[in-house]
Amino acid sequence: MDTPVQIHPAFNEYDFEGIVRGYFPLIAQEHPEIKLDDRKVFADPKQFQQVFEILIGYWLEARPNEGKPIESWQAFRTRVIAGLKEIATQEREKVVVFTSGGIITVALQEALQLSAPLAFRMNWRIANASKHAFKVGRRGLSMLSFNNTSHLELEHDPSLLTFR
């Protein structure tokens, strides 16, 4: 049986590069204690996490940025939630969405009613290629499972379990 595949723009990731370009100068101004070298910041996981959390914090707060206009957190969140509601109305038993951490963060935030900063802190624990299950019902989105990696663990190859 051939399963139809659709590309749905609601599940496009947020513009990380735009966020970096827009807020990197602001980090340099407001956090001189962080030695920003754009070649090294992305190579050092600890510094990347520190800078990423500040960048995302600025984005969540809708701080003005110095780059080209970027989709706001609220617009991104609204887009993802609308996409989830749309696929929930399809007459299928299950729908599978292949996406990335930002979309999962929105679904997690919505299902558990988390603050945006807390949902993004949870984002650090999302394993690459992990599975998450959500259900849209009368009361909204609920989480059935989160960060399942059993399909990777079955291979008995620890190198398959990665983050970021």
Secondary structure, DSSP 8 states (H G I E B T S, - for coil): --------GGG----HHHHHHHHHHHHHHH-TTS---TTTTTT-HHHHHHHHHHHHHHHHTT---SSS----HHHHHHHHHHHHHHHHTSSSS-------HHHHHHHHHHHHT--HHHHHHHHTT-BTT-EEEEEEETTEEEEEEEEE-HHHHTTT-GGG--B-
